[in-house]
Amino acid sequence: MNLGEWFFKIENLSDLFLAAFGVCFIITAISWISFSRLTMARIERRLRAEGKPRLCSWDGVGARALWYAWAIALPIGIANPENDPLIDVLTVRRMATRADWWRAVAFMTSSNFFLFVTLVSWAFD
């Protein structure tokens, strides 16, 4: 039985949430890794070349990527203040390219879908 046959033979809601969880997990993992390696690493290399320290000193379980993506993807305002104590938003935005913005939006979108599917499946299970 291939994946398509399995997907169309889903009989209960739990199996559907499990399939959605798996798909969202894979997409989020790929976008997280690509954002971290292509965008975040390049910005941090530029910072070192300019003689500046890393913008976000704490990185528990790769969470630094979330702050970088948040700083790049969202416009400056209430949700993304210029004087964020965890990261220098203006410097990150200055060093980001249009491709970095697309990767940040893809990463944030996939992360939010993953969180939503996880919470909904937990609530209905």
C-alpha positions in Angstrom: 0.0 0.0 0.0 1.5 3.3 -1.0 1.1 6.6 0.8 -1.8 7.8 -1.4 -3.8 4.7 -0.8 -3.1 4.9 3.0 -4.2 8.6 3.1 -7.5 7.9 1.4 -8.3 4.9 3.7 -8.1 7.0 6.9 -11.1 5.9 8.9 -11.1 8.1 12.0 -10.1 11.6 13.0 -7.1 10.4 15.0 -5.5 9.0 11.9 -6.1 12.2 10.0 -4.5 14.3 12.7 -1.5 11.9 12.8 -1.0 12.3 9.0 -1.3 16.1 9.3 1.1 16.1 12.2 3.6 14.1 10.2 3.4 16.3 7.1 3.6 19.6 9.1 6.5 18.2 11.1 8.5 17.4 8.0 7.8 20.8 6.3 8.6 22.7 9.5 11.9 20.7 10.0 13.0 21.4 6.4 12.1 25.1 6.6 13.8 25.5 10.0 17.0 23.9 8.8 17.0 25.8 5.5 16.4 29.1 7.3 19.1 28.4 9.9 21.7 27.4 7.4 21.0 29.8 4.6 19.8 33.0 6.3 20.9 32.9 9.9 24.4 31.6 9.2 25.0 34.2 6.5 23.8 37.1 8.8 26.0 35.9 11.6 29.0 35.6 9.2 28.5 39.2 8.2 28.3 40.2 11.8 31.6 38.6 12.6 33.2 40.2 9.5 32.0 43.6 10.9 33.5 42.7 14.3 30.1 42.6 16.1 29.1 39.9 18.5 26.2 37.5 17.8 22.9 39.3 18.1 21.1 36.7 20.1 23.3 35.1 22.7 20.9 32.5 23.9 20.0 29.5 21.8 18.1 26.8 23.6 17.2 24.0 21.2 17.6 26.2 18.1 15.2 28.8 19.3 17.5 31.6 18.0 16.1 30.9 14.5 12.6 31.9 15.7 13.9 35.3 16.8 15.7 35.9 13.5 12.7 34.8 11.5 10.4 37.0 13.6 12.6 40.0 13.2 12.8 39.5 9.4 9.2 38.4 8.5 7.2 40.8 10.6 7.0 44.6 10.1 8.4 46.7 12.9 5.6 47.5 15.3 3.9 46.1 18.4 4.7 42.5 17.6 8.2 43.3 16.4 9.7 46.2 18.4 12.9 47.9 17.3 14.3 47.7 20.9 13.7 43.9 21.4 15.9 42.9 24.4 16.7 39.5 22.8 17.8 40.5 19.3 18.8 43.7 17.4 15.9 43.8 15.0 17.2 46.7 12.9 20.6 45.1 12.2 18.9 41.8 11.2 16.6 43.5 8.9 19.4 45.6 7.4 21.4 42.4 6.6 18.4 40.4 5.3 17.7 39.9 1.6 14.4 39.4 -0.2 15.1 35.6 -0.3 15.7 35.7 3.5 12.3 37.3 3.9 10.7 34.5 1.9 12.5 31.8 4.0 11.4 33.6 7.2 7.8 33.8 6.1 7.8 30.1 5.1 9.4 29.1 8.4 7.0 31.1 10.5 4.0 29.9 8.5 5.0 26.2 8.7 5.8 26.6 12.4 2.4 28.1 13.1 0.6 25.4 11.2 2.6 22.7 13.0 1.7 24.3 16.4 -2.0 24.6 15.4 -2.2 20.9 14.2 -0.4 19.8 17.4 -2.7 21.7 19.7 -5.9 20.7 17.8 -4.9 17.0 17.7 -4.1 17.2 21.5 -7.4 18.9 22.3 -9.5 16.4 20.3 -7.6 13.2 21.3 
